[in-house]
Amino acid sequence: MAVSLAHTWRSTRITLEMIKWEHSIFALPFALTGAVLAAGGWPHAVTLLWIVVCMVSLRTAAMAFNRWADAEIDSLNPRTKMRAIPAGLLSKGFVGMFTLVSLAIFLFAAAMLNHLTLLLSPIAIVVVLSYSYMKRLTRWSHLVLGLALGIAPSAAWIAVRGTLDPRIIVLTGAVLLWVAGFDVLYACQDFEHDRAHGLNSVPQAFGMQGAFLLARVMHVLMLGLLAWLVVLFHLGPIAMIGVVLVAGLLLYEHSLISPKDISRMNAAFFTLNGIISVVFFISVAADIAVRNLQAR
């Protein structure tokens, strides 16, 4: 019994390391932004708790499922062949069960929010899990990944209000383009591998130069949507400063890498994108807080 528990704990720890669960921070601040906008301030603490549980559990399930679905592909790629499943550290069976448990936690958390959240939860599951197979079907899989994270602010709005306001879809669009843009850049690391094995991606279809151009266009459009969001919700200068800071961070991110040099990809992908989402959330939350104080 003790040996079995120890093995399960070890496998769970390896799985969490494999899926980098701490990187849930990418989309979580945008989900919290949706929640703050829906509440016009801080939502109830219990609501926030269940939103966080939904976000982390669904993102965890999606990443584990992606590693499960891509195990054979990962084993052929020099960059990914040492991931836990192809390296023999984890079995596909354990990762599959871990995915199901994470999905069960997500469904429970969705049920704790409201009826519409629970009703729409299967759609969210289909969206986030379907990404794992998109690279086999279309060069635009990056947009599916963007949608998987982009639904977070709209889902958070529904969690707070029990309804959907079309204005929050603008933030969903912004997150979609943000994620798709940096995923296009990230896919440049596998440019040669994808071409050799017939896998679809923007870099594989349009080359490195084309991929960088499309990523930049996506990020410019994302900034436009963030500015539009500020106008739609009648936010003030603090929120607009947040948009400007996001623009500066994106500019710096793109300066770190080029079609000829992607050696600093990890710094651009992980660190800066986490900062971007946090900066925008803080700016919107601070703007709403100041407005509420002035209204008293």
JOGI-V184147 format. One record per backbone hydrogen bond with DSSP energy under -0.5 kcal/mol. CO is the residue of the C=O (numbers start at 0). NH is the residue of the N-H. E is the energy in kcal/mol with one decimal. If there is no record, write none. Layout:
co nh e
CO NH E
CO NH E
//
This chain:
co nh e
0 4 -2.5
1 5 -2.4
2 6 -2.5
3 7 -2.5
4 8 -2.7
5 9 -2.5
6 10 -2.6
7 11 -2.5
8 12 -2.6
9 13 -2.4
10 14 -2.3
11 15 -2.5
12 16 -2.0
13 17 -2.5
14 18 -2.3
15 19 -0.7
15 20 -1.4
19 22 -2.3
20 23 -1.7
21 24 -1.1
22 25 -1.9
23 26 -0.6
23 27 -1.9
24 28 -0.9
26 30 -2.0
27 31 -2.6
28 32 -2.0
29 33 -2.0
30 34 -1.9
31 35 -2.5
32 36 -2.5
33 37 -2.0
34 38 -2.0
35 39 -1.4
35 40 -1.6
43 47 -2.3
44 48 -2.3
45 49 -2.1
46 50 -2.1
47 51 -2.4
48 52 -2.3
49 53 -2.5
50 54 -2.6
51 55 -2.8
52 56 -2.5
53 57 -2.3
54 58 -2.3
55 59 -2.3
56 60 -2.3
57 61 -2.4
58 62 -2.3
59 63 -2.4
60 64 -2.6
61 65 -2.2
62 66 -2.1
63 67 -2.2
64 68 -3.2
65 69 -2.1
67 70 -0.9
69 73 -3.5
70 74 -1.6
71 75 -0.6
72 75 -1.2
72 76 -0.6
73 76 -0.9
75 77 -0.6
76 79 -1.1
76 80 -1.8
79 82 -2.1
82 86 -2.3
83 88 -2.3
83 89 -1.4
84 87 -1.7
90 94 -1.9
91 95 -2.5
92 96 -2.2
93 97 -2.6
94 98 -2.1
95 99 -1.9
96 100 -2.4
97 101 -2.2
98 102 -2.2
99 103 -2.1
100 104 -2.1
101 105 -2.1
102 106 -2.5
103 107 -2.2
104 108 -2.5
105 109 -2.6
106 110 -2.1
107 111 -1.3
109 112 -1.2
109 113 -1.1
113 117 -1.9
114 118 -2.5
115 119 -2.3
116 120 -0.8
117 121 -0.5
119 122 -0.8
119 123 -1.6
120 124 -2.2
121 125 -2.3
122 126 -2.3
123 127 -2.4
124 128 -2.3
125 129 -2.1
126 130 -0.9
128 131 -1.1
129 132 -1.8
129 133 -0.7
130 133 -1.2
130 134 -0.6
132 135 -1.1
133 136 -1.7
133 137 -3.0
134 199 -2.7
137 140 -0.9
139 142 -1.3
139 143 -0.9
140 144 -2.1
141 145 -2.2
142 146 -2.3
143 147 -2.3
144 148 -1.7
145 149 -2.7
146 150 -1.9
148 151 -1.4
149 152 -0.5
149 153 -0.6
150 154 -2.8
151 155 -2.5
152 156 -2.0
153 157 -2.2
154 158 -2.2
155 159 -1.7
156 160 -3.0
157 161 -2.5
164 167 -1.5
164 168 -0.5
165 168 -1.1
166 169 -1.3
166 170 -0.5
167 170 -0.6
167 171 -1.5
168 172 -2.5
169 173 -2.0
170 174 -2.5
171 175 -2.4
172 176 -2.2
173 177 -2.4
174 178 -2.9
175 179 -2.6
176 180 -2.3
177 181 -2.1
178 182 -2.2
179 183 -2.1
180 184 -1.6
181 185 -2.3
182 186 -2.3
183 187 -0.6
184 187 -1.1
185 188 -1.6
186 189 -1.5
187 190 -1.4
189 193 -3.2
190 194 -1.8
191 195 -2.2
192 196 -1.9
193 197 -0.6
193 198 -2.2
194 197 -0.5
200 204 -2.0
201 205 -3.1
202 206 -2.0
205 209 -0.8
206 210 -2.2
207 211 -2.4
208 212 -2.0
209 213 -2.5
210 214 -2.4
211 215 -2.1
212 216 -2.2
213 217 -2.6
214 218 -2.0
215 219 -2.1
216 220 -2.5
217 221 -2.1
218 222 -1.8
219 223 -1.9
220 224 -2.1
221 225 -2.2
222 226 -2.2
223 227 -2.1
224 228 -2.4
225 229 -1.9
226 230 -1.7
227 231 -2.9
228 232 -2.1
229 234 -2.7
230 233 -1.5
235 239 -1.6
236 240 -2.5
237 241 -1.6
238 242 -1.5
239 243 -2.0
240 244 -2.6
241 245 -2.4
242 246 -2.2
243 247 -2.2
244 248 -2.4
245 249 -2.6
246 250 -2.3
247 251 -2.2
248 252 -2.6
249 253 -2.5
250 254 -1.3
251 255 -0.9
252 255 -0.8
252 256 -0.6
257 260 -1.1
260 257 -2.2
261 264 -1.5
263 267 -1.9
264 268 -3.1
265 269 -2.5
265 270 -0.7
266 271 -1.4
267 272 -0.6
269 273 -1.4
270 274 -1.9
271 275 -2.5
272 276 -1.7
273 277 -1.6
274 278 -2.9
275 279 -2.1
276 280 -1.9
277 281 -2.7
278 282 -2.2
279 283 -2.2
280 284 -2.9
281 285 -2.7
282 286 -2.1
283 287 -2.4
284 288 -2.2
285 289 -2.5
286 290 -2.2
287 291 -2.4
288 292 -2.1
289 293 -2.3
290 294 -1.4
291 295 -0.6
292 295 -0.8
//
